[in-house]
C-alpha cells in the first residue's frame, strides 16, 4: 500500500478481517481480509453474483457476518445512495441540504442559552455551514440540474432523476466512508465525467462498485477484486489490474503445464514399477509425492459473454437524409435546421449536455417523432432497431424471455428461438425464467435482442451499457464493431464510445453539428465548463529548419527513449513473475504483497512516463525529418 507524504502510513479507515458470509448455506465470502487506509479511492470489481453489493451491506451492518470482523474508527460516518429516492414537495436544493443532518440539526436548534448558542455558531463555522447552499448547488449543477430545476420539488422529476438527487445528497454530506454502487447508471456522459472528477478530489475514503472502465481508471487508485470468495487489493486503476491479472494467469498457466509434466513423469514411474518388489519402495515414495503435490489452480475465468447481431442486407446510401428539418413536442422546436446524412457504415456518437436534445434526435431518427418543417427522407426498405433504458422496464415481468421472442416470431421453431437467446448470452436456464427474476444485465440483453431481431440497417442505442458488467461491455464493443449496419450511440461509457464511434455529432443550442475534435478533447472541455470545439489558429507558425547535427541528436534521443522503455519492460516482466507467485497471496504475507504491489505500481508509472517520452521523441524526429524534406 502506498505511504502518505512524509513516509507516514495512513491510518486504516476500514479493516476487514477473515470475514465469512453465506446465503442459503452457500458460501459467498470465505476467510476474506483487506485493509483500506483513510483517504483511499477503491474500485470494487468481480463477476456478477460474487457478492459485491452484499459486501456493502455487511460494511453498513445491515447483514450479520458468519465469522470474522469489520472495524472502522469510532464515530466514522458511512454514506451511500438510499434505495428510496426522494419524492416529496421539497425542492431539490433543500433536499440536498437536508442530507447534512448535523447542519440541519444545528440550524434547527432554538436554544436561548448563550453558551449553547455560542457552541452552535462555532460548530456551524467549523463545518462551513454558511457556504453549504453554494456547495449543494454546485453538486446539483454537476449532475445536470439547472438553477431553475434546483428550486423545483422532487416530485416533479422521474425516478432516474431523483436518483441523481439522492446521489447529490450523499456527496454533499461528505461521509468519512462513501459507498457507491454503480452510480453512473443514472447519469449521462456529462454527469459521469463530472462525478469522475469530483471523486478524484473527494477528501475522504471511497469504495465504488462500477463496471465503468474509464471511471475505474481515472477516479480510483486501487482495485479491490472479489473472486473465489476472497478479496485482493491491487494498486492502480482498472487497466493496471487487468494487466496484472493477465500476467498472473500466464505465469500460473506455465507453472500448471510444468506441474502436469512432473505428475505424468511420477505417475509413469509408479505404473511401471509398483508391481516390482525391487522398486516398490521408490514407487511408494513417488505416490506420496503425488499426494502431497498441491494442484496449481488458475484464477477463475470471467464468464464469456456474447451478443450476436443479425446481418442486414446492404442498402444504397444514404439510408436517412434530413434537410432543414425541425422537430419538437407541443411547443417551440427542440432542434431545427437539421441537415444530416446517415450511411449504413456510419458509427456516430451523440454528444451534448442533458436537455439539449440527444434523445429527441434519437426518437426522430427512429421514426418515433415526425419532422415539423423541412424534409426527412429514408430508404423504403430501411429497418431501424431502437434501444433505450426505459424499454428494459417495459418488459413483461411475468413472462419468460422465450415467451417474449415467441410473440415476435410466432412461426419459428422453439430450437431457433432458443438459439437466438443463446446468441445474446441467455442460456437454457434464463430462457424459461420469468423476467422479474432476471438480473438487470439479463433484462438488458433481452431488450437488445428484441431491438435487433429484425436485422436492422440502423441501430440506435441510448445508454445500452447500464447494468452490463465489464465483460458484457467488451462483448458489446466486439458485436458493434462487427455489425454491418449503422450505429447511433448515446452513452456515458467513454470506453464504449472511443472504441465504436468514428464520428461525433454535438447536439447544442437547438442544432446538431459534426464535432471536429476527439472525445478526450470533449472531456477536457466539459471539465472546464465548456463544450465548444477549440477555434482553429488563424496563422500557422513558420516551420523550423533543423541541421543534420540536430537530426542526429534527435535520433540518439529516440534510441535512448527506446532503451529506457525496453529496460523498464524487462523489470516489469520480473516483477510480474514475482506477483504471480501464489504463496505471495497467503494471509501471512499480506505486508510483503502490498510492498510488491507498490513497486509494480511505481514501475508502471515509470513505464507510462517512458512511453510518453518515447512518443514525444519520435514525434520530434518526424517533424524534423519532414521539415528537412
N, C-alpha and C positions, 0 to 999 in steps of 0.2 A: 504494500500500500504506500501511497505517496505521503511523504512527510510534509508538514506545514513549513511556512517560512521560518528561517532561523533554526531549522533542524528539530523543531518540536513536533512530535506526533500528535495529530488531532485527537481529542477525546472521543470515545465511541458515542454515537447517537443511538445506535441500535445494535444489540448483541443477541444473536440467535444461536442458542447453544443446544446441540444434539436433539433437535425437536422431531417429533413424530406425530402424524395425524392420519387417521383412516376414515374412509367414507364407506358405510355399509360393510365393514370388515375388510375392505380393500385398502392396503397401504397407499397413501397418496404422497406423503413426505415421510422419510425414514432416516433418523440419525443425521439430520442436516444442520450445518453450522455455518455462520458467517458473521463478520463484524463490519458494520458500516460506520465510518468516522463521521463526526459532525461536519456539515457543510458539503458532503459529497453528493454529486448528482449521479444517480444509478439507474440504468435502464434494465428492466426485467424481461427476459426473453425465455422462450420454451414452447414446445409444441402445445397446441390446444388440448386441454384436458389434463395437463400435468399439474395444475394446481396454483397458477399464478394469482388468480383472484382470491382463492382460498387462503393463500399466504397473507394477503392484505387483511382478510377478515381475522386471521389469527393474530396479526400485529395489533389490530384495533381491539382485540379481546372479545370479539363477537362469537368466536368459537373456542372450545376448550381443547387444549393440547392433550394428546395421549401420553406424551412424555417430553422431557426437556424443558427449556425456559426461554422466554423472550423478555429482555430487560432494556429499559431506557432510563435516562436521567430523571430524577424526581421533578415533577411539575412540567415535564416536556409535553407540549401540545401537539396532538396528531390531527391532521386535517385531510379531508378528501371530499370529492363531489358527492353530495347526497343523491340517492336514487329518487327520492321525492323532490321534484323540482318545484320552485315557487310558482304559484298560480293565483296570487292574491291581487287586490286592487292597489297594493303598494307599488310605488314607482320602481323602475329598475335601479336607479341610483340609491334610493333609500334601502332597497332590499340588500344591495351590496354593502352599504354602510352598516346595516344591522348584523352582518356576518361577523364583524369585530365585536363580540359580545362584551368584552371588557370596556371598550369605549362607550358602547350603548348603555351599559350599567352605570358608568361614571357620569354620563350626561343626564341620566335619569335620577341621579342621587339628589334628593331635595333637602338634605340635612341643613339645619340652621346653625350647627355648631361650628364656630370659627376654625377650630383645629381640623375638623373633618373637611371643611370647605378648602382649607389650605392643602390638605393631603390629596383631595380630588384634583385640584388645579395642578399640583405638582406632577401627579401621575398622568394627567391629560397631556401635560407638556412633555413628559418622558416618552410617551407613545406617539408623539407627533400628531395628536388628535385634530389639531386645527387645519392641517393640510389634508385631512382624510378625504374630504369631498373631491378635491382635485385629483388625488391618487385613484379614487374609485372611478372617477370619470375617465381617467387615462386608460385604466384597465378595460372598461366597457368599450371605449373607442377602439382599442387594440383588437377586441373581439368582434368588432363590426357594427357597433351601435352608434348612430349619430347622436348629437347633442339633444335633438328633439325627441328621439326614441328613448333616451335615458330618463326622460320625465314621464313617459307613458307607463301605465300599470302593467305588471307581469301578465295578467290575464289576457292582454291584447296580443300576446305572442304565442306561436305554436310550441309544441314540446321540445323540438330541436333547439329553438332559440332560447327557451327557458333553461335548457341545459347549459347554454353559454352564460346565462346569468348566474347559475349555480357555480360554474367554474370561476367566474369573476369574483364571486363572494369568497371562495376559499383562497384564491390568490391574494385578495385584499387583506384577509385576516392573517396572512403570513404565519402559519403554524411552524413549529420547530421541525416537524417531520411531515412533509407534504406527500400524500399518496395519490397518484393519478392513474386511473385505469382507462386506457385508450381515449385520452382527452381530445384528440384531433378528429374523432369520428363525427363530431357535430360542427366542425369548423371547415371553412373554405380555405383555399391556398393562402390568402392574405392573413386570415386568423391563425392558421397553423404556423406561418413564418413569424408572426408576432409572438406567439406562445414560445416558439423555439428560442427566440432572442430573450424573452422575459425569463425563462427558466435558466438560461445560461448565467443570468445576473442574479438569480434568486439568492437571498442571503443565508438561507438555511438548507437543511438536508432534503433531498428529493428522491423518491422512488417512483418510477414511472413504468407501467406496463404499456408497451406500444409495439405495433408492427410497422411503424413509420420509420423506414430505414434512415432517411435524412435527419429526422428528429433525433434518432439514436446516435447518429454520427456527430451532430453539432451541439446538442444540448446537454449531453451527459459525458462524464469522464470515466465511467466504469460500466461494465455489463455484468449483471447477475444472471447466471444461466441455471434454470431449474430443469434438470433432466435426471433420469434414473433415480428419482426420489431424493436427489441431493442438490445442494446449492454450491455453485462455484463462481467466484468473483474474478473477473478479468479486467485488466487495466486497458483503457482506450474505448473508442466508440465501436459501433457495430461492425464496421469493416475490419477493424483490427481483431475483434472477437472471431469473426468468420474465418479470417486468415489463420489465426492461432488454432482454431478448431480443426480446420482442414489439414494443417501441418501435424497436429496430434494424430489425426486419423491416418495420415500417410505413414508416419513412423510406426504406429501401432500395427498397421497392415503389414509392414515389412517384418516386424517382430513376430507377428502371428504366423506368417509364412515360414519363418525360420524355425519357430517352435513346432509347426506341423511336420517339417522335415526331421527334426530331432525326435518327435514322437514316433514317426514312421520307422526311423532307424532303430530305436529302442524296441518297438513292437516286433520288428522283423527279427531281432536277436532272440527275443522271448519265444516267438513262434518256432524258430529253428531249433532252439536248444533246450526248451523246457522239459522235453522227454528224455534228455541225455543226462545220466547221473553225474558225469564228469563236469557238465556245465550248469547243473541245476542251481547251484549257489549263485553263479553270475546272473542267470536268468531271473531268479527271485529278486536279486538286487535291483535289476532293471525294472521289474514290476513295481517295486516300491518307489523307484524314481518317477515312474509314470504316474503313480497315485499321488505323489507329493507335488507334481508339477501343476502350478496354477495356470488355468487357461487364460490367455490374453484375450480380453473381450474388447470388441470395437465399440466406440460410442454409438448410441442408438441412432439409426438413420432417421432424418426428417421424413415425414410421410411424403411420398411422391404425389404431387398434385397435378391435375391436368385440366385444360379447357380445350375442347375440340370444336372449333367453329366450322360450320359447313361452308363450302366454297360456292360463291355466286358466279353466274356466267358474266362475261365481260360486256359492258355497255359502252356505247360511243360517248366520248366526252363532249360537253360537261354533263354530269348527271343532275346537277342543280345549278341554276343561274338566277341571281337576284339583281334586278335593275331598278335603282332608285326606289327600293321597297321601303314601306313604313309598316310598323307593327306595334300593337299595344293591346290594352284591355279596354275597359269602359272609361275613357278619359283621354288625356293627351298621350301621344305615341311615346312608347318607351325607347324605340330605336327608329331611326329614319335615315333616308337617303342611303340605303344599303346597296352597294354594288359588289356582289360577291359571287365567286365561281368555285364549285367543288367538282373535282375529277375523282375517278374511282381509286386512284392510287394515293390520294391525299391522306396525311396524318396531321390533324390540326388540333392544337390545344387552345382553348379559350381562356384568356387572362382577363382580369378586371376585378375590381373590388365588389364586395357584396352589394346587391341592389342596382348595379349598373346595367344588368340585362342579359347576363350569360344564359340563365335558364329560359328567358323569353326567346332568345335566339335559338336555343336548342329546340324549344317547342315549335317554333316557326319552321325550322328545317325538318322536324319530324312530322310536320303536317298537322300538328295539334292546335296551331293558331294560323289564321289566314292573314294575308297582307291587307293593309288598308289601301294606301296608294302604291303605285309602282307595279312591277311585274315579278312574278315568281314562276319560273318555268322549270320543269324537270322531265327526265326521261319517262316515257309512257310505261316502261317495264320496271321502273325503279321500285325496289323493296327496301324499306327502312326498318332497322331494329333500334328500339329506344329503351334504355335502362336508366332509371332514376331511383334513388334510395327509397323513396316513398312506395315504390312498387313492391318492395320486399314486405312492407306492412299490409299490402293488399292481397297477398296470397291467402288462400282458403285454409285457415289453420286446422280445420277438422278433416282435411283431405291429405292424401299422400302425394309425393312427387309423381308417382306413376299415374294417379288419377288426374293430376294437372295436365300432363302431356297427352293422356288419352283423350282429353277434351279437345286438344289442338289437333291430334292425329287419330281420329276415331276408327279409321280403317286399317291402321298399321298393326302388324303382329306385335304381341307383347315382348317378344325377344328383341325386336328392333327398338322398341321404346326403352327397354332396359339398357340396351347398348347406348342409346342417346344419353341416358342418365349417367352411365359409367363414363362417358366422354366428358362429363363435367364433374367427375370426382364423386358422384353419388352412387355408391355401390349397392349391392343387393339388400343390405340391411336398411339403408336410408330410403331406398325406393318405396318401401311399404311402411315407413314411419310417418305418422301424422306430422304435418308441418309445425304444429305447436310444440313438438318435442325436438325439432331440429335446432342446431346451433345457428347463430347469426350468419356464420360463413356458409353453412349449408343452404340456408334460405337465399343468400345472395347468389349462390351457384345455380339454384333452381330458377331464379329470376333471370339470370344471364342466359340460361338455356332457353327459356321461353322467349326472350328478346331476339335470339338468333336462330330459332328453329326453322324460319323460312329462308335461310341463307341470304340475309340482306346484303344489298350492294353498299349501303351506308349504315354504319353502326354508331349511334350517338350514346355516349356513356357519361352520365352525370354522377360523379363520386362512386365509381364501381368498386373501390378497394375497401370501403368501410366494412368492418367485420371479417375481412380476409387476413389470414396470417401471412408472414413474410414469404413462406414457401408458395402459398397460393398467389401472392402478388407477382412473384417471379414467373410462375406458370402463366399468369395472365399476360405479362410482358411478352413471353415467348409466343403465345397464341396470337396476340395482336400483331406481332412482327411478321408472323407467317400468313396472316389473314389477307385475302386478296380484294377486300372491299375498302371503302373509305372509312376513316375513323374521326369522329369529333369527340374530344375529351374535355370534360370539366373535372378537375381533381385537385385535392390539396396534397397529393403524393408527388413530390418533386422527382423522386426516383423514377416513378412510372412515366411522368411527362418527359423527362430527359431522355429516356430510352425509346419511347414510342413516337413522340411528336417530332415532325421535321418542319412544321410551320406553326407560327404563333399569331393569333389574332387578339388584339386588345379591344375589349368592349368598354367604352368610356364616353361619358357625356353624350349619350344617345347615338353614338357612331360605332362602327366596327372597322378597324383598320389593321393591316398587317403590322406586326411588331418587328422592327428591324434588328433588334439586339437579341441576345440569348437569354436563357432562363436565369443564369447566375446574375446577369446584369439587372434583370427584372427584380430578382430577390433583393439585391443591394439597394435598388431604388425604393422598393417598398419599405425596407427597414429604415431608410432615410426619410420616409414620409412622402415619397413621390413615386409615381408610376409612369412618368412620361419618358420616352426614349431620349437619350442624350442627343443634343444637336450636333450635326457634323461640323468639323472645323472648316472655316471659310478658306483658309490657305494652308497648303501642306508645307511643312518646313523643308528647306533645301536638303537634298541627300548629302550625307557626309562622305568624303573621299578617304579611303583607307590605303596606307602604304603597304608594300609587301611584308615589311617587318611587323607591322601591326597585325596583318592577317596571320602571319606565323605565330605570333603571340596568342592570338585568339584560338588557333588550332591547339597550341600547347595547353591553354586554359581548358579547352574541351576535353583533352586527353586526361588532364588531372581530375576533372569532374567525373569522367567515366571510371577512372581508377578508384575514386572515393566511393562511388556507388557500388562497384564490384567488391570492395573491401567490406563495406557495411553488409552487403548481401551475404558474404561468406560468414560474417559474425552472426547474422540473423539465422542462418542455417544451423549453426552450432547451438544457439540459444533455443531454437525450435525443438531440436532433439532433446535438450535438457527438459523443456517444458512438456515433452511428450512422455516422459518417464512416469508411469502410473503411480509409482511409490511416492512421487512428489505430492500427490493429492491426498495422502493419508492425513488424518486429523493431527497427528503428532508433528507434521512438517508444514503446517499452515504458515508459520512465520517465514520459513525458507521459500515457500511458494510465492508469498507476497513479494519477497525480495527479487525473485527471478522474474515475476510479472512486471515489477517496476523497471528492471533492467531492460526487459523486452520492449516496454512502452517507450523508454528513453531511446532505445535503438531505432524503433520505428519512427520516432520524431526526427531523429538524425537522418533516417532514410528519406523522409519527406523533404527535408531541407536540402539534402544532397541531390535528390532528383530535381528539385526546383532550380538549383544552381546549374545542373547539367542541361536542363531545358533552356535556361537563360543563356548559357554559353553557346549552345547550338544555334539559338536564335540570333545572337550577336554575330556569329560566324556567317550564318546565312545572309544576314543583312550586308555584312562587309563584302562577301563574295558577290552578292547581287549588285552592289554599288560599283565594285571593281569591273564587273562585266559591262 
